[in-house]
């Protein structure tokens, strides 16, 4: 497959300035090269990752300026060997934005560089959703982007993704597969692959993804990041290309729970232009709180699924032991959660994906990634009767899941039960992708908040994460428990 290089655009004219920030012969390795086991990116990871809180302290003390940080960002991107980016703004345009910033005491994200997944609109760059033929030029920013810019954040560019946000692997893109930052033979996770890689490499301090089935959590788990999935409807989806409009959430990748929550506070709020936005969001002000002996539910040993990966099983067992240092840990029934997960791709919610981009696929045969096209076109097969039957089943499962959650403060599960090489995913693209959603697909269907936090690492390099899950609008609590866990690990 011929992979497309990242491009640099001006903000004013959207005109293409160069074909690639990096020589494409080096940036986009051959398929054979990408399969090399054991190739580490430790030299890249030695770079100091960007941290919102540290940057803010440096700005307030005068030891750094936003212009200094912008220079660092572009130096790091230029030196990187990655498929993380689809489009990058011209450095001079970003520096002009930095020069126009107000007083750092007045803007909570003053001078903080960030990226957005390329299904989120920015008026200075095209939106592709990972499909060049789908590309359009948005006239306005997505609501979340507008809020971040108003808070002083500096947009660097737009990141690679599993096309149309359909995948948890990071390999379903004509812009090339995103590779794990710890071992390039392994997947980055998806669909918000580029946002995770760009944040983990220290290109930006935080990035936005989207999360319908786990796309903001799985890449965080594999690349050592915090992946915060806010309560459904608390963050506006206006200006976001839908996957499943009734379930989609804009998510946050960051180095720390504090940073992730600082970003969420900026982007949270009711938006009348988004039909799925919830008015309760205006009353939500997620804050970190002290954690005092919470009751944490975990899957019973017999109900844990690691797809034959004994290393992952041990990493989760270690985490359960760590939870006991600050929480009361109790095994709980997890069947209603897993059964809900099966509905997302085994039920009519696939038809919602077809409602989003199916007409484009029918009018442009062959334009989409073949795996993505097969999945989305499969949504045509569901009848109205089957749809209502699935709605009824979901309500029954919600009742059972709610009863489980009523007895605990949070549920903790593996973010993913295993990890895979890029080659393994290419050889078995459907089954392995499905495995990665085992612990993630149910969260939005059950209207829960969640955060993935890193708690260990596989011997091969990719990190292992667990997801802390709480009821809707408990975003502060879920992140506080995640913070406590990362600090105790």
N, C-alpha and C positions, 0 to 999 in steps of 0.2 A: 504494500500500500504506500502511496506517496503521501507523506505527512506534510501539512501546511505549516510554515513557520509563523512565529509571532510577528505582528506588525506594529509599527509605531505610527500614531496618528496625531495630528494637531487637534486641539479642542475646537478651534474656531471654524475650520473648513472641513474637518474630517478627511483631509487629503492624505494619501499614503505617502510617507516620507522615505521609508526604506522597507525592503522586503523582509528583513529580519534583524533583530537586535544581536543575534549571534549567527555565525556562519552556519547555514542549515546542514552542511555536510557533517558538522560536529554536533550540532544540537539534536538532530533527530537520528539516532542510531538505527542501524539495520535491525530487523527482527531477530537475527541470530545474536547480535551483540546484546540486545536487551534481555536475552535469556541466560546470560552468564551468571551462574550462581556464585554467591560470595563476594560480589563486587560492592564495596562499601563506599558510602558518601561521607565517611567520618571527617574528612578534611573540610567539607562544606559545613558540616554540623558544628565544627569547632568555632565557626563564626559566632559571635555573641548574638543570641536571638534578640529581636526587638520586643520591648516590654513597654506597654503604655504608661504604666506608673513611673518607671524609671525615666522615660523620655520626658514626662511632664515635670519631674523633679529637676532634670537637667535644664529644661527651658526656664523654669522659674528661678533657678540659680544663675542662669546666664552662661553655663559651661557648654551648652550646645544651642544651635539655632535650627529652626526647621530647614533652612537652606543646607546646612551641614548634613542633616539626616537624609535629605533628598539626594545629595551627592552619593552618600553611602548606599542608598537603595539602588541607584542605577549602576554603581560599581559592582554590587553583588549580583544583580540580574545579568549584567554583561559577562561576568565571570562564570556564571552557572551553566551547567549542562542539563537542561531540563525542558520538559514540554508543559510546564505549569501555566504559561501565559498564552492567550490568544491575541490580545491587543494591548498595547502599552501606550500611554500618553507620552508626548514629547517632554523631555525633562524640563525644557525652558517653560513650558506651560504650567507644570507643577510648581516650579520655583516662583512663577508669577503669582500663583495662588498662595504660596507660602508668604510672599512679601505683602500680600493684601490682608493677612490675618489680623484680627483684633488682639487685644490684650490677652495673654494666656490665662489670666485669672478669670476671664469672662467666658471662656470656651472650654468645656470639659475635655474635648479631644483635640485641643490646639496643637497643630503641627504633627499629628499622628498619621503616618502613612498606612493606607489600607488598600485592599483589592476587593473586587466583587466577582462572583461567579457570572459567567457570560449568559445567564438567563435573567439578569437584573439590569434594567435600563440605566444608562448614563448618556446624557444628550450629546456628549462629545465623541462617542465611540459607537460603532454598530453593535447590535445584539444578534448573536448567531444561535444561541442555545446549543452550540456544538455542531451546527449544521450550516455550512457556508451558503447553501442554496436558500436557506430560510432567512438569511440576514436582512435586517431592516435598520433604518436610522431613526432612533427615537427622538422625538422633539422635546421631551421633558425627561427629567430624572425620575427614577422610581422614588416613591415616598421615603424609603429607608435611606437612599443615597442623599436625597435632599436634606434630611435630618442630620446625617453625619457631616456633610459639608458645612451646614449651618453651625455645627458644633466645633468646627475648626479642623476636621480631619482632611487629609490630602489623598485624593484618589490617584493611584498609580496606574491601574489598568484592570483588565478583565481576564478571568482565568478559565482554564480548560476544564472540561466536564464530560462525563458520560452523556452522550447526545440526548437532548430532551429530558435530561435528569432521569434517565431510565437505566439504572444499573448501580451496583454497589462496589464496582471493581476499579473504575478509572481507566479502562482500556477501550471503551466504546466511543472513540473520537477520531475524526479525520485529522486532528491536530497532533496525533500521536498519543501513545499510552503514557500516563503519568506513572513514574516509578517511585517506589518507597524511598524515603530519604536516608534510610539506614542500610538498605541493601537493594541495589537496582534490579535484581532479578525478581523482586517481589512487587506485588501490586501496591499502589498507594491507597486503595479503597476509593469509592466514589459514592454518589456521582459528583460531589463537590471536590474533585480530586485536586485541581490546580490551586484552589483556595487553601487547602491543607498544606500542599507542598510549598507554596509561596510563604506561608506563615512559618512553617517548620524550618525553612532555610534562612529565615531572617530577612527576607526581601521586604516584608511588611510587618507591622506590629499586630495587625488583626486582619481578618478577611471575612466577608459574608459568603455563606453558601445557602443552599436550600435543603430542606429535609422533609421528605414525604414518607419514606420508608426506612430512613437511617442514613441518608446521604450527608448529614452534618455530623454524624457520630462515628461511623465506620472509618472514614479517613483520619479523623482525630485519633482514634484508638491505635491505628497502625503507624502513625507518625509522631506520637508523643505529645499530643496537644489536648487542650480543653475543647470539647465540642458541645456547645450549649444550644439545645433545641427549646426555644421558648414555648410557652403555652400557645396552642393553636388559636389564631385570631387576635393575639395580643400585639403582633407586629404586622404592619400593613403589607399586603401583597400587590398593591397597585404598582404597575410597572415591572412586574415579574412574570415571565412566561410560565404559564401553569403546566404542571404535570398532572396532578389531581387537585383541582381548584378548591375542593371542599376540605382537603387535608394538608395542603402545602404550608410549610413554615419557613420563613427566612431564619437561618441559623448563624451562629458566630463561632469562628475559630480564633483561639488566642493562646498565649503561653501560660496564663494563669487564670484562675477562677475570678479573681478581682477584675482583671482586664475584661473578661467576657461579660461580666455583669455590668461593668461601666458602659460598655457598648450597648448592651440591651436596654439600659435605662434611657439612653438617648433615642433609640429607635422604637421603643414601646409607645403605644398610644392608639386610640380609636381613630379610624379613617373612614369617613362616610362614603368615600369613593370605592372602597373595597367591600363588596357585599358580605364577605365572611369576617370582617373586622368586628370585634366585640367591644361594646361600650364599657365593660368592666376594665378594659385595658387602661383607661384614663385614671382609674383609681389604683392601678398597680404601680408600685414603686419598688421593684425588687432590690433588696439589700442583703448583704451578708449578715448573718446573725450567729450568736454563740450556739454551739451544738452541745447539748447537755443530755447525755445518755439516751439517744433516740432508739426506738425499736426498729430494727432493720430486718426486712424479710429477704430471704435468699431461696433459690430453688432447692428442693430436696435433692440429695445426691442422685437418686434414681431418675430425677426429672431433668438432669443436666445433659446437654448435648454438645459434644466437642468433635464430632465427626471423625473419631479415631485419633484425635490429637491429644496424646497424654501430657504433652508439655503444657498445652493450654489449660487442661484440667488441673494440673498442679498449680499453675499461676493463679487460677481462680480460687483454689483451695487456700493458697497463701493469703489472698485478699480477704477471704472470709475470716481467717485467723486475725488479720490486721483489724478488721472491723470490730472484733471483740475487745480491742483495747479502748474503744470509746463508745461502744453501743451495745445494746442487747440484741443479739442476733437470733432470729427464729426461722426455721424452715417453713415455707408456706406453699399452698397449692398454686401451681403456675399453669395448669392446663388451660384455663380460660384465656390466658395471655397468648399462649402458643396457638390455640385454635383461632383466635382473632387474627394472628399473624398470617395464617393460611388464607384468610379471606382476601388479603390485599392483592395478590397476584393470581389467586385461584378463584376469584370472584369478579363481580361486575365493576369493581373499581378500575380495572384495566380499560373498561369502556369509557371511563372519564378521561383517561389519557388519549383515547381516540377522539373524544369530543374536543380536546385541546388542539391536536395537530394532525388528526386523521385526514382531514380534507386536504391539507398540504401534501401529505404522502400520496394520496390518490391522484392529485394533480401533478405530482413530480415523482413519478416512479423511478426508483433507483437512487434518489437524492439522499435518502437517509441511510444510516449504518444498517446493514442487513439484519443484525440481531435485534436492534431497536425497532426496526420496521416490522419484523415478525411479531414481536411482543405487542406493539401498539395496534397493529391491524387485527390481532386476535380479539381485541375489544369489541369488534363488530358482531361477534357471535352471541353475545348475551341478550336474552329477551327481557322485556319489562317484568314478566313474572319472576324470572330468576333474580332480577335486581331487587324486587321487593322481598323475596324469600331471604336474600342475603341481608337486607336491612333488618328483618325480623330476627335472624340469627345473631346479628351484631348486638341488638338490644338485649338479647338473652345473655350473651357473653359479657356485655358491659355490666349487667346486674351482678353476675358472679365475680367479675374482677373488682368491682366497687366494694363488695363484701370483704374481699381479701385486703384491699388497701385500707379499709376502715380500721383494721386491727394493727396497722404498722404505720410508722412515720415515713418510710421510704422502702422501695424495693430495689435491690441491687442485683444485677445480672451481668454476665459477660457482654461486652458490646458486640463481639463476634466470637464464635466458638472455635475459630481457627484462623489461619491466614494461608495465602496461596502465592505461588510464583505466577508471573505473567504467562509463562508457557502453559502451566496447568489450566489457567482460566481460558486461554485460547483453545485448548483441546476439549474443554468441557464447560462452555460459557454459560449454559443455563443452570445446570445443577449446582455448580460452585457459587454462582451469584446468589442463587436461592438460599444456600446454606448460610451465607453472610447475613441474611435478613431474619434469621431464626429468632434473634433476641431484640430486633429493632422494629419489625414491620407492624407490631401491634400498638405502638405508643400513640400515634396520631389518631388511629381509629378509636382508641379508648379515651381520647382527650386528656392525655397526661403530659406533664412537663418532664424534661430529662436533660442530663448532662453526662457526657462521656469523659472520664478522666484516666490518664495513664497510671498504671500501677506496677508495671514490670516490662520485661522484654523477652522475646523468643531468642534462643541461642543464635539464630540466623540474623538477628538484627531488628526486624520490625517490633514495635512496641505492642504491648497487650494492654487493653483498657477495659474498664467496667463502666456500666451505665447506672447512674443513680436516678430513680424514677419516683416522682411525686404526683399528686393530683394537679389539676389545672390551677394556674395562678399561684403555685407554690414555687415559683422560679427562684426566689431568694433562698428558700429552705433547701431546694435540691442542690443549688450551687454551694451552699454553706456545708452541706454534708460531703459533697465532692471535694471541697477544699480541705476539710478535716481528714479525709481519706488520703489525699495526695501528700499531706504534710506528715501523716503517720507512717507512710510507706517507706 
